[in-house]
Amino acid sequence: MGSGGAATGGLIALVFSMAPALGQVCSADRVELRWDGGKASFAVEVADDVKERAQGLMFREKLPMSAGMLFVYESPRRASFWMKNTLIPLDMIFADGTGKVTRVQSNAVPGDLTPIDGGEGVEFVLEINGGLAKRLGIAEGAELRHPAVGADAAWPCEG
């Protein structure tokens, strides 16, 4: 295994070591994802109102590798983001009302004003460090779990 593989293994270990055991009761400050071949858990800040969503991760100089921000919408919509005043590259993981990932935007460029289209039917967007989704293997079809995902969740909270 080359150095890239070793770095990815260390990164995955970091994401898991800083998270509680997957499969425990869902928590408002944590998002779990699962996909063929993997699982990950991130400590999150939740942006669930207009003001919080508008602020997002702007002006942040760093984001811990095991952290992110979860944007929660009241109903499905076409979600579009930009990177104005955002200082760090981000991955944006778009999900529908069931928590199923519908699109992943990798390495959004800091400060770029080009709209990033998440597509139709988006109810959740998870922002994490740029490049991390690809390194972990998070892609379309993955499932996101959080208490904000309703009764129709593809991967329901248990407990």
Backbone as a ProteinNet text record, in pm:
[ID]
protein_1_A
[PRIMARY]
MGSGGAATGGLIALVFSMAPALGQVCSADRVELRWDGGKASFAVEVADDVKERAQGLMFREKLPMSAGMLFVYESPRRASFWMKNTLIPLDMIFADGTGKVTRVQSNAVPGDLTPIDGGEGVEFVLEINGGLAKRLGIAEGAELRHPAVGADAAWPCEG
[TERTIARY]
85	0	89.2	61.4	139.8	107.5	176.4	155.6	14.9	-47.7	-184.8	-280.2	-259.3	-344.1	-326	-202	-176.6	-240.6	-234	-295.2	-446.4	-505.5	-649.9	-688.5	-612.2	-640.5	-633.5	-533	-520.4	-636.2	-680.9	-792.8	-920.7	-943.7	-1062.9	-1057.4	-941.8	-927.7	-958.1	-915.4	-942.7	-1092.7	-1161.7	-1305.7	-1377	-1336.4	-1400.6	-1358	-1233	-1185.9	-1247.2	-1288.6	-1344.5	-1496.7	-1554.2	-1698.6	-1742.6	-1865	-1916.7	-1943.5	-1964	-1989	-2111	-2094.5	-2207.4	-2315.1	-2439	-2548.7	-2610.9	-2548.1	-2608.2	-2720.6	-2790.7	-2901	-2850.8	-2929	-2892.3	-2883	-2799.5	-2778.7	-2789.3	-2845.9	-2863.6	-2731	-2622.7	-2493.6	-2402.2	-2461.3	-2382.3	-2459.6	-2388.4	-2442.5	-2363.5	-2433.1	-2369.7	-2402.3	-2308.2	-2328.1	-2284.9	-2354.5	-2312.6	-2330	-2246	-2248.3	-2183	-2194.5	-2129.8	-1981.5	-1934.9	-1793.3	-1750.3	-1844.3	-1796.4	-1903.8	-1857.5	-1940.6	-1854.7	-1916.4	-1845.1	-1941.6	-1885.8	-1964.4	-1895.8	-1973.9	-1919.9	-1994.5	-1919.3	-1979.1	-2024.8	-2149.7	-2201.4	-2264.1	-2255.4	-2337.5	-2456.6	-2575.5	-2695.3	-2737.8	-2759.4	-2810.5	-2951.6	-3051	-3188.2	-3282.6	-3226.8	-3311.2	-3241	-3312.9	-3261.3	-3129.5	-3119.5	-2998.7	-2878.8	-2898.2	-2789.3	-2744.1	-2840.5	-2804.9	-2730.7	-2768.8	-2700.3	-2555.6	-2531.2	-2396.1	-2310.3	-2366.9	-2293.2	-2156.2	-2057.2	-1919.8	-1833	-1898.1	-1822.3	-1728.3	-1614.2	-1512.1	-1439.2	-1466.9	-1394.8	-1259.5	-1155.2	-1021.1	-984	-1058.1	-1032	-1157.6	-1159.8	-1269.7	-1206.6	-1229.5	-1171.9	-1213.9	-1125.1	-1148.5	-1275	-1311.4	-1428.2	-1552.1	-1553.3	-1664.3	-1724.1	-1840.4	-1906.7	-2024.4	-2099.4	-2222	-2333.5	-2446.8	-2563.6	-2668.8	-2703.1	-2808.9	-2937.9	-3040.1	-3168.4	-3275.1	-3351.6	-3459.6	-3593.9	-3694.8	-3829	-3899.9	-3860.7	-3925.9	-3827.1	-3856	-3766	-3757.4	-3638.7	-3618.8	-3497.2	-3480.8	-3356	-3259.8	-3155.4	-3057.5	-2938.2	-2896.5	-2781.8	-2694.3	-2565.4	-2470.6	-2363.6	-2294.6	-2175.5	-2074.4	-1954.9	-1846.1	-1802.4	-1888.6	-1855.8	-1815.6	-1705.2	-1653.8	-1620.5	-1611.3	-1572.2	-1423.3	-1348.6	-1203.2	-1138.5	-1215.1	-1159.6	-1235.7	-1168.9	-1239.9	-1334.3	-1450	-1551.7	-1606.4	-1649.1	-1732.4	-1875.2	-1968	-2110	-2180.4	-2245.6	-2314.7	-2463.6	-2532.9	-2675.1	-2757.2	-2865	-2949.4	-3096.5	-3178.3	-3323.3	-3386.3	-3517.9	-3590.3	-3575.7	-3530.4	-3506.8	-3363.5	-3281.9	-3141.5	-3053	-3109.5	-3031	-2952	-2821.8	-2734.6	-2765.6	-2794.2	-2831.3	-2720.7	-2627.8	-2519.1	-2407.8	-2283.8	-2168.4	-2087	-2066.7	-1979.6	-1847.4	-1740.7	-1610.7	-1529.7	-1458	-1360.7	-1412.8	-1524.3	-1573.7	-1465	-1440.1	-1327.7	-1359.4	-1274.3	-1296.4	-1312.2	-1412.5	-1436.3	-1507.8	-1528.3	-1590	-1738.5	-1784.7	-1925.2	-2010	-1949.1	-2024.2	-2122.7	-2251.1	-2348.3	-2315.9	-2331.2	-2314	-2453.3	-2500	-2637	-2644.4	-2727.4	-2747.4	-2858.5	-2931	-3041.1	-3171.9	-3274.4	-3409.9	-3424.9	-3522	-3559.4	-3464.4	-3380.4	-3282	-3347.4	-3324.3	-3368.5	-3252.6	-3138.4	-3021.7	-2895.8	-2804.7	-2673.2	-2571.1	-2476.9	-2368.4	-2242.7	-2181.2	-2054.3	-1942.7	-1839.7	-1722.6	-1598	-1483.1	-1358.6	-1346.9	-1295.1	-1278.9	-1192.8	-1240.8	-1168.8	-1196.3	-1258.9	-1281.1	-1383.2	-1490.2	-1592.1	-1529.7	-1447.4	-1382.7	-1287.7	-1207.3	-1111.3	-1181.9	-1298.9	-1372.4	-1458.2	-1494.3	-1579.8	-1726.1	-1757.5	-1896.9	-1939.5	-2048.1	-2095.6	-2247.9	-2303.3	-2448.2	-2491.3	-2606.8	-2659.1	-2626.9	-2527.7	-2499	-2620.8	-2628.2	-2741.3	-2690.6	-2762	-2729.3	-2831.2	-2783.6	-2873.5	-2853.5	-2967.6	-2969.9	-3114.7	-3137	-3275	-3365.6	-3308.4	-3390.7	-3451.4	-3394.8	-3450.2	-3576.4	-3686	-3815.9	-3842.4	-3969.2	-4015.5	-3986.3	-3966.6	-3938.9	-3790	-3710.5	-3565.1	-3522.8	-3428.6	-3370.5	-3290.5	-3231.3	-3153.9	-3202.8	-3309.2	-3372.3	-3287.7	-3309.6	-3251.1	-3317.8	-3239.1	-3293.4	-3275.4	-3351.5	-3319.9	-3427.3
-117.1	0	122.9	219.8	342.3	435.1	546.6	641.3	698.4	713.2	762	668	536.6	439	444.1	460.7	469.1	594	704.8	829.4	813.3	748.7	728	639.5	533.7	445.7	521	607.7	688.7	785	841.6	933.8	862.7	745.9	669.9	634.1	593.8	562.5	685.8	803.7	927.4	954	941.5	966.8	871.8	744.8	648.7	664.8	696.6	704.8	822	923.9	1041.6	1034.2	922.4	907.1	795.4	806.7	694.5	576.7	462.4	343.4	363.7	333.1	343.6	245.5	284.1	196.8	232.8	324.1	369.2	467.1	509.6	603.3	728.9	781	902.8	1021.4	1115.2	1235	1356.7	1465.6	1587.4	1649.2	1616.2	1675.4	1579.3	1477.3	1379.1	1330.2	1314.2	1254.7	1128.5	1023.5	898.8	876.7	820.1	782.3	637.9	567.4	432	415.9	329.3	301.4	166	111.9	-16.5	-2.3	-75.4	-73.9	23	94.9	186.9	255.2	315.6	395.8	508.9	619.5	730.5	805.6	878.6	957.2	1092.2	1197.6	1332.5	1408.5	1478.7	1573.6	1691.3	1735.7	1842.6	1956.4	2071.7	2184.7	2178.8	2204.5	2199	2340.4	2363.1	2490.6	2463	2497	2461.5	2580.9	2702.5	2818.7	2906.5	3005.6	3087	3154.2	3211	3282.7	3187.2	3072.7	2975.4	2920.1	2892.9	2840.1	2945.2	3072.4	3178.9	3194.1	3179.5	3192	3070.7	2950.7	2828.4	2825.9	2787.4	2777.9	2896.2	3008	3125.7	3172.1	3223	3283.2	3184.1	3055.6	2955.5	2931.5	2927.9	2904.8	2757.2	2677	2533.1	2460.4	2331.7	2244.1	2111.8	2063.3	1933.5	1825.3	1730.3	1625.4	1544.7	1532.3	1452	1538.5	1660.9	1753.9	1802.3	1863.7	1920.5	2005.2	2048.4	2123.4	2057.6	2034.7	1975	2082.8	2108.3	2201.9	2121.6	2166.6	2097.8	2192.5	2146.2	2225.3	2167.9	2253.6	2213.5	2124.5	2137.5	2060.5	2045.1	1950.8	1929.4	2055.4	2078.3	2195.7	2174.8	2265.1	2270	2351	2288.6	2354.8	2399.8	2522.9	2577.2	2649.7	2626	2684.2	2761	2848.9	2912.9	2920.9	2965.1	2963.9	3104.5	3203	3339.9	3342.2	3408.8	3423.9	3290.7	3184.4	3055	3038.3	3011.2	3014	2877.6	2771.6	2636.9	2558.9	2468.4	2385.2	2289.1	2268.5	2182.9	2082.6	1967.5	1874.4	1898.6	1895.3	1910.6	1781.4	1722.4	1595.1	1624.1	1617	1648.6	1521.6	1531	1413.2	1451.5	1354.8	1376.3	1356.9	1361.6	1351.3	1218.8	1115.5	985.7	973.1	1073.6	1068.9	1003.3	969.2	907.2	1015.4	992.9	1088.9	1089.3	1208.7	1223.8	1286.8	1355.7	1421.9	1455.6	1449.5	1491.4	1590.1	1707.7	1808.5	1805.9	1774.7	1763.7	1891.6	1924.3	2032.6	2164	2212.5	2344.4	2446.6	2537.8	2630.5	2748.5	2771.4	2885.6	3016.6	3095	3226.4	3227.2	3111.3	3104.8	3138.8	3225.3	3266.2	3185.1	3088.5	3003.6	2917.9	2920.6	2837.4	2687.9	2617.5	2472.2	2413.5	2349.4	2298.4	2159.4	2146.8	2017.3	1936.2	1997	1927.5	1945.5	1881	1887.1	1789.9	1816.2	1722.2	1716.6	1817.4	1817.9	1863.9	1788.4	1830	1840.8	1781.2	1782.9	1804.6	1882.7	1900	1890.9	1800.5	1786.7	1843.8	1942.1	1997.4	1941.7	1889	1835.3	1887.1	1858.9	1903.2	1856.6	1946.3	1918	1795	1707.3	1586.1	1466.3	1489	1380.5	1278.3	1324.3	1230.3	1129.2	1178.7	1088.3	993.1	1044.2	958.3	848.9	880.3	780.9	689.5	736	657.5	697	813.1	859.3	907.8	851.4	884.6	876	906.4	891.2	753.6	747.9	620.2	591.7	661.6	646.3	691	649.4	686.5	764.9	873.1	963.5	943.4	938.3	918.6	1031.7	1089.7	1199.2	1211	1258.9	1271.7	1359	1451.3	1538.1	1463.3	1347.6	1268.2	1200.9	1216.7	1174.2	1025.1	993.8	855	771.9	839	768.4	743.5	756.3	745.2	612.8	619.1	498.1	422.4	494.3	436.2	504.9	452.5	520.5	517.9	619.4	619.3	509.6	443.9	337.2	373.2	315.9	338.5	356.2
0	0	0	-90.7	-97.5	17.2	19.7	129.8	128.8	9.7	4	76.2	59.1	126.4	276.4	319.8	463.9	521.9	446.9	494.9	504.4	405.5	408.8	526.3	551.1	664.3	795.2	809	929.6	944.2	833	833.8	876.6	821.8	858.8	1006.8	1054.5	1196.7	1281.1	1235.3	1307.9	1315.5	1202.5	1200.8	1295.9	1296.9	1385.6	1530.9	1556.1	1694.1	1768.9	1698	1763.7	1771.4	1733.3	1729.5	1822.6	1877	1953.9	1861.3	1917.1	1836.6	1747.8	1619.2	1527.8	1571	1549.1	1584.7	1718.5	1792.5	1917.1	1884.5	1986.8	1969.7	1900.1	1806.1	1734.5	1829.5	1792.7	1872.2	1781.4	1832.1	1753.1	1710.9	1780.2	1746.9	1670	1606.8	1532.7	1410.2	1300.1	1177.5	1150.3	1116.1	1074.5	927.4	855.4	716.5	700.2	611.7	575.2	425.3	369.4	226.9	208	88	60.4	89.8	186.7	219.1	325.9	387.8	490.2	572.8	680	769.4	823	857.4	919.7	1009.5	1102.8	1197.1	1214.6	1215	1228.3	1337.3	1420.4	1514	1428.9	1447.4	1361.8	1441.1	1380.2	1419.2	1324	1374.8	1291.8	1255.8	1127	1076	1026	1107.9	1071.7	1065	1059.4	1033	930	877.1	766.8	803.7	920.8	962.2	973.5	1039.2	1054.9	920.1	831	699	617.2	630.1	556.5	604.4	732.5	788.9	754.9	770.9	740.1	805.3	728.5	778.3	732.2	698.3	656.3	767.1	724.1	810.1	900.6	888.9	968.5	904.3	984.6	932.8	932.3	1007.1	1008.7	1054	1025.1	1063.8	1102.9	1224.6	1262.4	1162.1	1138.9	1040.1	1071.2	1196.6	1234.8	1257.9	1202.4	1225.9	1094.8	1106.3	989.9	1031.9	932.5	956.6	877.6	944.8	880.9	860.1	734.2	699	688.9	759.5	763.5	710	610.6	551.9	594	597.3	641.9	540.1	413.2	307	191.1	100.6	-13.2	-100.1	-157.1	-241.7	-330.9	-425.6	-502.4	-417.4	-372.4	-286.2	-369.8	-345.9	-415	-313.4	-318.9	-224	-301.2	-233.2	-286.3	-174	-206.5	-108.4	-66.1	-86.4	-46.7	101.4	129.1	266.3	334.8	259.2	315.2	288.6	393	386.7	364.9	378.7	366	258.6	185.5	88	160.4	101	162.7	63.4	114.9	40.4	86	-8	23.1	-15.2	84.3	64.5	73	-40.6	-49.9	-31.6	48.1	73.7	68	33.2	27.2	165.1	170.8	297.3	369.4	300	364	415	384.1	421.7	316.2	201.5	94.7	20.6	7.6	-59.2	-208.6	-260.3	-400.7	-484.7	-417.6	-489.9	-392	-440.2	-360.2	-443.1	-388.3	-450.7	-375.3	-443.9	-378.4	-393.4	-287.6	-288.5	-344.5	-290.3	-329.2	-295.1	-388.2	-379.7	-287.6	-188	-97.7	-174.7	-134.4	-192.9	-326.8	-389.3	-521.7	-513	-602.8	-603.5	-701.1	-767.9	-860.5	-781.7	-819.7	-747.6	-760	-650	-646	-631.4	-737.2	-742.7	-681.3	-579.2	-514.7	-577.7	-669.8	-735.9	-661.5	-712.8	-655.3	-539.5	-453.5	-348.9	-230.4	-215.3	-107.1	24	131.2	265.1	363.1	326.9	415.3	332.3	387.7	326.9	439.6	423.4	520.2	457.6	525	480.3	568.7	502.9	571.7	499.6	552.4	491	346.3	262.8	121.3	95.3	7.6	-29.7	58.4	172.8	268.6	218.3	154.3	103.9	7.4	-83.6	-180.4	-109.8	-16.7	53.5	133.3	189.1	267.3	179.8	60.3	-28.5	-22.8	34.1	41.6	-96.4	-147.3	-281.6	-285.7	-402.1	-422.9	-378.1	-310.2	-263.2	-117.7	-61.1	82.4	161.7	286.2	372.1	492	519.7	628.6	740.1	864.7	979.1	1080.1	1122	1219.6	1268.5	1391.4	1441	1354.2	1275.6	1190.8	1072.2	1036.8	927.5	982.1	914	965.9	963.7	976.1	987.5	862.8	748.7	623.3	601.7	705.8	693.9	633.4	539.1	480.9	586.7	681.5	791.6	918.6	978.2	1093.2	1219.7	1300.7	1434.6	1515.2	1598.5	1681.4	1827.1	1909.6	2046	2141
[MASK]
+++++++++++++++++++++++++++++++++++++++++++++++++++++++++++++++++++++++++++++++++++++++++++++++++++++++++++++++++++++++++++++++++++++++++++++++++++++++++++++++

